[in-house]
Amino acid sequence: MGLFSRSFNPDIDLPDLKGKVIAVTGGSSGIGYATVQHLARHGAKVYMAARNEEKSKAAIARLQTEGLAPGNGEIVWLDLELSDPRNAKRAAEQLIAKEQRLDVLINNAAMPRGPYALTSEGIQDVMAINHVSPFVFTNTLLPLLYRTAKEPNSDVRIVNVASDGIMFLKRGVRFRNLGDFNDEHAHDLSPGLSRYFRSKIANVLFTQKLQKRLDADGVPIIAMALNPGTVRTEGLRNDAAHLPPVVSTLFSLLVDVAWATPSKGAYTSVFAAAAPAVRAQPDVYKDAYLEPPGKLGSPPNQDAKSPELAEELWNTTVEILSNLGIVI
């Protein structure tokens, strides 16, 4: 049986989501687009949080053309630019001003590997986009998530999309200061991939510490991290284009044959966001790490399981943001 051949199928296994409000970052393409589609088709109002207005509105038009039946939900664009944490905070505040509830937040957006660069705030761009700004976006939205969680029969969840690629990152990663965030991984075999996997370990550690804080506050919110699996995304195809021609062709053929479509690649995110099994067993799924298409797994890197490292990451992130005048 293949990786995505288990029985979970959002078309038939998801409940009616009418009345639910869900935010999906990076929802204009790839896994995020498919996630938005699955959830909206079951009646949810879904905010497609993305930076490019033209691309996002074209994606929404495409979704409407393809049809959202049978649930006929609603899709709304939310301007979210993750390269600057101030913009992430502003986007969250705009969502709070528009809505009285938020049932699910899916932090899906991510920057893949690329040349080493710093943002205007002096943060390595992959860490800024994949961790620091989602940290701000999530924490700014917590009051709205908390309010929703206090309602009768609420089912509030926070989902962070990580990657099993963290298994390839050398043990001993630290997040003591901005210098650690900005590590070039210059001596690694693939520095760009290592920087990406560092940000994905941060996603898992953030989930761990966030769940502890949610539990300490006594709110029934479930936070989960997940590996979406090997999926034919736009970013992956862009990476392949930079390979030597013969290698690029062979790689593309492999991807087309063996890797999941974005629609199936979104199954794990959709399971985490809305599958009834999660709310039925909250203690099982709190701080869970999910594998496709919703199986309980374990982060494939010991550093991603460290409470001490999760605490270190949280505190350093707060300190970096404080130095930028952003209070969490």
C-alpha positions in Angstrom: 0.0 0.0 0.0 1.2 3.5 -0.8 1.9 6.3 1.6 -1.5 7.9 0.9 -3.6 4.8 0.5 -5.2 4.6 3.9 -8.9 5.1 4.3 -9.0 8.8 5.3 -10.7 10.8 2.6 -11.8 14.3 3.3 -14.5 14.1 0.7 -16.4 11.6 2.9 -14.8 11.7 6.3 -15.0 15.3 7.3 -18.1 16.7 9.2 -20.1 19.7 8.1 -18.0 22.7 8.8 -20.6 25.4 8.3 -20.2 28.2 10.9 -16.5 27.4 11.3 -13.8 30.0 10.5 -10.4 28.7 9.4 -7.2 30.5 8.5 -4.7 28.9 6.2 -1.4 30.6 5.5 0.2 30.1 2.1 -3.2 29.1 0.7 -2.8 30.3 -2.8 -0.9 27.3 -4.2 0.3 23.8 -3.6 -0.7 22.0 -0.3 -2.2 25.2 1.1 -4.5 25.7 -1.9 -5.7 22.1 -1.7 -6.2 22.5 2.1 -8.4 25.6 1.5 -10.4 23.7 -1.1 -11.1 20.6 1.1 -12.2 22.7 4.0 -14.3 25.2 2.0 -16.1 22.3 0.2 -17.4 21.2 3.6 -18.9 24.6 4.4 -16.1 26.5 6.3 -15.3 30.1 5.8 -11.6 30.0 5.0 -9.2 32.8 5.0 -6.5 32.4 2.4 -3.7 34.2 4.1 -1.0 35.0 1.5 1.1 37.9 0.3 0.3 38.2 -3.4 -3.2 39.7 -3.9 -3.4 39.0 -7.6 -2.3 35.4 -7.3 -4.6 34.8 -4.3 -7.6 36.3 -6.0 -6.9 34.2 -9.1 -6.7 31.1 -6.9 -10.0 32.0 -5.3 -11.6 32.5 -8.7 -10.2 29.1 -9.8 -11.6 27.4 -6.7 -15.0 29.0 -7.4 -14.8 27.8 -11.0 -13.9 24.3 -9.9 -16.9 24.5 -7.5 -17.1 24.3 -3.8 -20.0 21.9 -3.7 -21.4 20.2 -1.7 -20.6 22.4 1.3 -20.4 25.7 -0.5 -18.2 27.5 1.9 -16.6 30.9 1.5 -13.0 31.9 0.7 -11.6 35.3 1.7 -8.1 36.7 1.0 -6.1 38.0 3.9 -3.0 40.0 3.2 -0.2 38.2 5.0 3.5 39.0 4.3 5.7 36.8 6.4 9.1 38.3 5.6 8.4 41.0 8.2 6.9 40.0 11.6 5.3 43.4 11.9 3.2 42.6 8.8 2.3 39.2 10.4 1.0 41.0 13.5 -0.9 43.5 11.4 -2.6 40.7 9.4 -3.6 38.9 12.6 -5.1 42.2 13.9 -7.0 42.6 10.7 -8.5 39.1 11.0 -9.4 39.8 14.7 -11.2 43.0 13.6 -13.2 41.0 10.9 -14.2 37.9 12.9 -15.9 37.0 16.2 -14.4 33.5 16.1 -11.5 31.5 14.7 -11.8 27.7 15.0 -8.7 26.6 13.2 -5.3 28.1 12.3 -3.1 26.2 9.8 0.4 27.6 9.5 1.2 26.1 6.1 3.2 28.8 4.4 6.9 28.2 4.1 10.0 29.5 2.2 12.0 26.6 0.6 15.7 26.6 0.4 17.5 29.4 -1.3 20.6 31.6 -1.2 21.6 32.8 2.2 20.0 36.2 2.9 18.9 38.3 5.8 15.7 40.3 6.1 15.7 44.1 6.7 15.4 43.2 10.4 18.6 41.2 10.3 16.9 37.8 10.6 17.8 34.9 8.2 15.0 34.9 5.8 14.0 31.3 6.0 13.8 31.4 9.8 11.9 34.7 9.6 9.3 33.4 7.1 9.0 29.9 8.4 9.2 30.5 12.2 9.4 34.0 13.5 6.4 35.5 11.6 4.2 32.5 12.1 5.1 32.7 15.8 3.8 36.3 15.8 0.8 35.5 13.7 -0.3 32.7 16.0 0.3 34.5 19.3 -1.5 37.6 18.1 -4.5 35.4 17.2 -4.6 33.6 20.5 -7.2 35.9 22.1 -9.6 35.1 19.3 -8.8 31.4 19.4 -9.3 31.4 23.2 -12.6 33.2 22.9 -13.8 30.6 20.4 -12.5 27.7 22.6 -14.7 29.0 25.5 -17.9 28.5 23.5 -20.0 25.4 24.0 -19.0 22.4 21.8 -16.0 24.3 20.5 -13.3 22.5 18.6 -10.3 24.8 18.3 -7.0 23.6 16.7 -3.6 25.0 15.7 -1.8 23.1 13.0 1.9 23.7 12.1 3.2 22.1 8.9 6.7 20.8 9.4 8.7 18.2 7.5 10.3 14.8 8.0 13.3 16.3 6.3 14.4 17.3 9.8 15.9 13.8 10.0 18.8 15.1 7.8 19.7 17.9 10.1 22.7 17.2 12.3 22.0 16.8 16.0 22.9 19.6 18.4 20.9 22.5 16.9 20.5 25.5 19.2 18.4 28.6 19.4 20.3 30.6 22.1 20.4 33.9 20.2 20.0 35.6 16.9 23.3 34.2 15.7 21.9 30.7 16.0 18.8 31.8 14.1 21.1 33.1 11.4 23.4 30.1 11.1 24.5 29.7 7.5 25.2 26.0 7.8 28.0 26.8 5.4 29.9 23.5 6.0 26.8 21.3 5.5 26.5 19.3 2.3 23.4 21.4 1.3 23.4 24.6 3.4 20.1 25.7 1.9 18.3 22.5 2.9 19.9 22.6 6.4 18.6 26.2 6.9 15.1 25.0 5.8 15.2 22.0 8.1 16.3 24.2 11.0 13.1 26.2 10.5 11.1 23.0 10.4 12.5 21.8 13.7 11.5 25.2 15.0 7.9 24.5 13.9 7.8 21.2 15.9 9.4 22.8 19.0 7.0 25.8 18.8 4.1 23.4 18.7 5.4 21.6 21.8 5.9 24.7 23.9 2.6 26.2 22.6 0.6 23.2 23.8 2.2 23.4 27.2 1.1 27.1 27.5 -2.4 26.3 26.2 -2.7 23.5 28.8 -1.4 25.8 31.6 -4.1 28.4 30.6 -6.7 25.7 30.8 -8.1 26.2 27.3 -9.1 23.1 25.3 -7.1 24.0 22.2 -5.2 21.2 20.4 -1.9 22.1 18.8 -0.3 19.6 16.3 2.7 19.5 14.0 2.8 17.3 10.9 4.8 16.0 8.0 2.7 16.4 4.8 4.7 13.7 2.9 6.4 13.9 -0.5 4.2 16.1 -2.5 4.4 17.6 -6.0 4.5 21.3 -5.0 5.4 24.4 -7.1 8.4 25.0 -4.9 9.7 21.5 -5.6 9.4 22.0 -9.3 11.2 25.3 -9.0 14.1 23.5 -7.2 14.2 20.9 -9.9 14.6 23.5 -12.6 18.0 24.5 -11.1 19.4 21.0 -11.5 21.4 19.8 -14.6 19.0 19.2 -17.5 19.2 15.4 -17.5 19.0 15.2 -13.7 16.1 17.7 -13.7 14.2 15.6 -16.2 14.7 12.3 -14.3 13.7 14.0 -11.0 10.6 15.4 -12.5 9.6 12.0 -13.9 10.1 10.5 -10.4 8.0 13.2 -8.8 5.2 12.7 -11.3 5.1 9.0 -10.8 5.8 8.5 -7.1 4.8 11.6 -5.3 1.4 12.7 -4.2 -0.7 15.4 -5.8 -1.2 18.6 -3.7 -4.8 17.5 -3.2 -3.7 14.3 -1.5 -0.7 16.0 0.1 -3.2 18.2 2.0 -4.9 15.2 3.6 -2.8 15.3 6.7 -3.4 19.0 7.2 -7.1 18.6 6.7 -7.2 15.6 9.1 -5.4 17.7 11.8 -7.8 20.6 11.1 -11.1 18.9 11.1 -11.2 15.1 11.5 -13.6 14.1 14.4 -11.0 11.6 15.7 -8.9 14.5 17.0 -11.5 16.0 19.2 -12.7 12.5 20.3 -9.2 11.9 21.8 -7.7 15.3 22.7 -5.1 14.0 25.0 -3.8 11.7 22.3 -3.5 14.5 19.7 -2.2 17.4 21.9 1.3 18.1 20.7 1.0 15.2 18.3 3.3 14.8 15.3 1.2 13.4 12.4 2.3 11.5 9.3 0.3 11.1 6.1 -2.6 10.9 6.0 -3.2 11.6 9.8 -1.3 8.8 11.5 0.3 9.4 14.8 4.0 9.6 14.4 7.1 10.9 16.1 9.5 13.7 15.0 12.5 12.0 13.2 15.1 14.1 15.0 15.7 13.9 18.8 16.4 17.7 19.0 12.7 18.2 18.0 11.6 16.4 21.1 13.6 18.4 23.6 11.5 20.5 26.1 14.6 22.5 27.0 15.2 23.4 23.3 11.6 24.3 22.9 11.9 26.6 25.9 15.1 28.1 24.5 13.5 28.7 21.1 10.4 30.4 22.6 12.4 32.7 24.8 14.9 33.7 22.1 12.1 34.3 19.7 10.4 36.6 22.2 13.7 38.4 22.8 14.3 39.0 19.1 10.8 40.3 18.7 11.1 42.5 21.7 14.2 44.1 20.2 12.1 44.9 17.1 9.4 46.5 19.3 7.0 43.6 18.9 5.5 42.5 22.2 4.1 39.0 22.5 
